Amino acid sequence: MAEANLDPVFQIQRVYLKDMSLEQPNSPEILLNQEQPSVEIQLGVDAKPVADGLFEITVTATVHTKIEEKTVFMVEAKQAGIFEIRNMENEQLGAILGIACPQIVYPYLRSNVADIIQRGGFPPVHMAEINFQAMYEQQQAQATLATPEAPQIIV
């Protein structure tokens, strides 16, 4: 009888743009305003199993620019990846889902967001590099403080 291969497996199956929208609700009037808009960027990471050993990691960005209280444009984008991950301890799995996978997906998201903003007629907004390890560790610390008796893996 052959032994089952229990070596850890980590493979990218696919990276894809899951959803993207650009809204310019106050165009063309707002485009005549010469003021510099404020830019707010929100990021999120979601991980969910899709099949045995396969996980979908989605990194979401919302870029909202305003002049005073009027929206210049808003972009919402979801970049996702499917990863095969097998034979990992739960602690390792949480770190891979919360750090390694988003680090792979995020550059695609940054590029797609900058591209759609530029195609919308605006100077590109370049989203900063993200330290997903620090973000993951902060989430873990918050989860531990919230429920000290049962730490959770949040990705």
Long-range contacts (C-beta under 8 A, 24 or more apart in sequence): 6-87, 7-87, 8-86, 8-87, 8-88, 8-92, 9-53, 9-84, 9-85, 9-86, 9-87, 10-83, 10-84, 10-85, 10-88, 10-96, 10-100, 11-83, 11-84, 12-81, 12-82, 12-83, 12-104, 13-54, 13-81, 13-82, 13-83, 13-84, 14-81, 14-82, 15-79, 15-80, 15-81, 15-104, 15-105, 15-108, 16-79, 16-80, 16-81, 17-77, 17-78, 17-79, 17-80, 17-108, 17-112, 18-58, 18-78, 18-79, 18-80, 19-76, 19-77, 19-78, 20-75, 20-76, 20-77, 20-78, 20-112, 20-116, 21-75, 21-76, 21-77, 22-73, 22-74, 22-75, 22-116, 22-117, 22-119, 22-120, 23-71, 23-73, 23-74, 23-75, 24-71, 24-72, 24-73, 24-120, 25-71, 25-74, 26-70, 26-71, 26-72, 30-67, 30-70, 30-71, 30-72, 31-72, 31-121, 33-67, 35-67, 35-68, 37-65, 37-66, 37-67, 37-72, 38-65, 38-66, 38-67, 39-63, 39-64, 39-65, 39-125, 40-64, 40-65, 40-66, 41-125, 41-127, 43-130, 45-98, 45-102, 45-132, 45-135, 45-155, 46-155, 47-97, 47-98, 47-101, 47-155, 50-82, 53-84, 53-85, 53-86, 54-82, 54-83, 54-84, 54-85, 55-82, 55-83, 55-85, 55-97, 55-101, 56-80, 56-81, 56-82, 56-83, 57-81, 57-83, 57-97, 57-101, 57-102, 57-105, 57-155, 58-105, 59-102, 59-105, 59-106, 59-109, 61-109, 61-113, 61-127, 63-113, 63-117, 63-125, 63-127, 65-122, 65-125, 72-122, 73-117, 73-120, 73-122, 75-113, 75-116, 75-117, 75-120, 77-109, 77-112, 77-113, 77-116, 79-105, 79-106, 79-108, 79-109, 79-112, 80-105, 81-105, 90-153, 91-153, 93-153, 94-136, 94-140, 94-153, 94-155, 95-136, 97-153, 97-155, 98-132, 98-135, 98-136, 98-139, 98-153, 98-154, 98-155, 99-132, 99-133, 99-136, 102-130, 102-132, 103-132, 106-130, 106-132
